């Protein structure tokens, strides 16, 4: 079914586009939400005005995103996290955590889906690309540092030594008691 988009539909089309979509998508979503109308001859006359307005909005958005991209490109953000032995984090740093910090730096909300990254599970510095607009993808450096809250975990050897140290005094204590009882007699 051919439809004329009246508004931008993320991932599908921009306002003014004429696209062939599945009938159910048009009938159940696009038409009731007034995001699109059937592509009739009358509606085709509206296309030129909608396309001009959409082009202006797209240019304005691109200019805005270029400025934001220049601001973010090469910027470093620091995230503190609890870490244990071998610089391994308790949990992980996700794209939502990084998006929140990038948003603070940018002064606006950054959608987590714009960040292309796997969860970070160790301390260190990582480079994370941010997809702001087609062709505009600044790279932000994320420094994950230990927060200092986590106590050092004992190693297996330390645990064994501690347990062995506790057992030895217990074994000697009864002998000492027998020696004192013999000396008192």
Secondary structure as UniProt FT lines:
FT   STRAND          2..5
FT   TURN            10..12
FT   TURN            15..16
FT   STRAND          18..20
FT   HELIX           23..25
FT   HELIX           26..30
FT   TURN            31..34
FT   STRAND          36..38
FT   HELIX           41..72
FT   TURN            73..74
FT   STRAND          76..81
FT   HELIX           85..87
FT   STRAND          88..93
FT   HELIX           95..106
FT   HELIX           112..114
FT   STRAND          115..116
FT   STRAND          120..122
FT   STRAND          124..133
FT   TURN            134..135
FT   STRAND          136..146
FT   HELIX           156..184
//
